[in-house]
Each structure stands twice: as C-alpha cells, then as structure tokens.
Amino acid sequence: MGIELSGVDDFIKAMQAKAKKLESKEQKKRILMAGAVPIRKAMADKAPVGTGVSNQWDKSNPQHLKDNIVISEMKNDSVDVGPEESFFYAGFQEFGTSHQPAYPFAEPGFLEKKKEAMSEMANETKKVIEGV
C-alpha cells in the first residue's frame, strides 16, 4: 500500500514564484525598513540629550544626537541604523572614554526592539509574498 501525491509540480512552481518576489531590491528594502524603523526610534528615544551646544563638532547642524539617528540606504542586502557621520562622538557616548562614563543608547535600543523588528519584518515578508 503506497501513498500517491499529486500536484507536487504545481506546488513547487507556486513556491518558486513566491520566492522570486523576495529577490526584488525594492521588496528587500521594504522588508528591511519595516524592521529598522522601530529600532531607529528606540535608539533615538534613548540617546542622551545634553544642554547647551548640541553638536560642538558641526556648528552647521544644531540638532541633538537623538535627532540624527538614521537608517542607511540598503547595501549588500542590509541597512545600518545609527548616528549620522557628523555625530561621530556617539561612540564616545555609547562606550564611554577615559574621561566620561558610557551612556549606552544604541545597544539598549536594539535589544529592546529586536523582537518587534523581527515580527515587523516577518509581517512585511508575508505581505510581499502574498502580493499585498
């Protein structure tokens, strides 16, 4: 007594068509951005805000670090979330120096929203596959 399967070829073709949707650069970016947005917000919310001069190294940008947490353009199927280049001192804030203690914001923000980011990416992947 054996088991007979039918429709396997159709199933494989349907799955290949769905997988092809995930190869598009636009769709990959859409999925990555869905996960990056909550992490960016959490990092910005946790970034220290001082008083007085906000960015002493770049007088042309009078904003605070929290206002300059960004999501990079997609490169090599990934995006980076973190401070803009002109806010290079964010590393000193995150890790501290021999003269100042650490005030971490990036890692705690990431850890706080990691599960939400994964869930958002999974939901967006499902929408892409279903053609929504």
C-alpha positions in Angstrom: 0.0 0.0 0.0 1.6 3.3 -1.1 0.8 7.0 -0.9 0.1 8.9 -4.0 0.9 12.6 -4.2 -0.4 14.8 -6.9 0.1 18.4 -7.6 3.7 18.5 -6.3 5.0 20.1 -9.5 2.3 22.8 -9.3 3.2 23.4 -5.6 6.9 23.7 -6.4 6.2 26.2 -9.2 4.0 28.3 -6.9 6.6 28.4 -4.2 9.3 29.4 -6.7 7.1 32.2 -7.9 6.6 33.4 -4.4 10.3 33.2 -3.6 11.1 35.2 -6.7 9.2 38.1 -5.2 11.7 38.3 -2.4 14.6 38.8 -4.9 13.5 42.3 -5.8 15.6 45.1 -4.4 12.6 47.2 -3.7 10.9 44.3 -1.8 14.1 43.6 0.2 14.3 47.3 1.1 10.6 47.3 2.2 11.2 44.3 4.5 14.4 45.7 6.0 12.9 49.1 6.6 10.0 47.5 8.4 12.5 46.1 11.0 14.8 49.1 11.0 12.1 51.7 11.9 11.3 50.6 15.4 15.0 50.1 16.2 15.8 53.6 15.0 13.0 55.1 17.1 14.2 53.2 20.3 17.8 54.3 19.8 16.7 58.0 19.3 14.5 57.8 22.4 17.4 56.5 24.4 20.1 58.8 23.0 21.4 61.3 25.6 20.4 64.9 25.2 22.6 67.5 26.7 22.1 71.1 27.4 23.8 74.0 25.5 25.6 73.3 22.3 24.2 70.2 20.8 26.9 69.2 18.3 30.0 71.1 19.1 31.9 69.5 16.2 29.5 70.5 13.5 28.1 74.0 14.1 26.1 73.8 10.8 23.9 71.1 12.4 22.4 72.5 15.6 20.5 69.4 16.4 21.0 66.8 19.1 22.2 63.2 18.6 18.7 61.9 19.1 17.6 63.9 16.1 20.2 62.3 13.9 19.8 58.6 14.3 19.2 57.4 10.8 18.6 54.3 8.6 21.2 53.9 5.8 20.5 53.1 2.3 20.4 49.4 1.6 23.8 48.0 0.7 24.6 44.3 0.3 21.1 43.4 1.4 21.3 45.1 4.7 20.7 48.5 6.3 22.5 50.2 9.2 20.8 52.0 12.0 22.7 54.6 13.9 24.0 58.2 14.2 24.8 60.2 11.1 28.5 60.6 10.3 28.8 64.1 11.7 27.8 62.7 15.1 30.9 60.5 15.3 31.1 61.3 19.0 28.1 59.0 19.6 30.6 56.2 20.0 32.1 58.1 23.0 28.5 58.3 24.4 27.8 54.6 23.8 31.1 53.2 25.2 32.5 55.9 27.3 36.1 57.2 27.4 38.8 57.5 30.0 37.2 60.9 30.9 33.5 60.1 30.8 31.3 57.1 31.6 29.3 55.3 29.0 25.7 56.3 28.3 24.6 53.5 26.0 21.7 54.1 23.8 22.3 52.0 20.6 22.6 48.6 22.1 19.7 49.0 24.6 17.5 50.4 21.8 18.3 47.5 19.6 17.8 44.9 22.3 14.5 46.5 23.4 13.0 46.4 19.8 14.8 43.3 18.4 11.7 41.0 18.7 9.4 43.7 17.4 11.7 44.3 14.4 11.8 40.6 13.6 8.0 40.5 13.8 7.6 43.5 11.6 10.0 42.0 9.0 8.1 38.7 9.1 4.8 40.5 8.6 6.2 42.5 5.7 7.7 39.4 4.1 4.3 37.8 4.3 2.7 40.8 2.6 5.3 40.7 -0.2 4.8 37.0 -0.8 1.0 37.4 -0.9 1.3 40.4 -3.2 -0.2 42.9 -0.8 
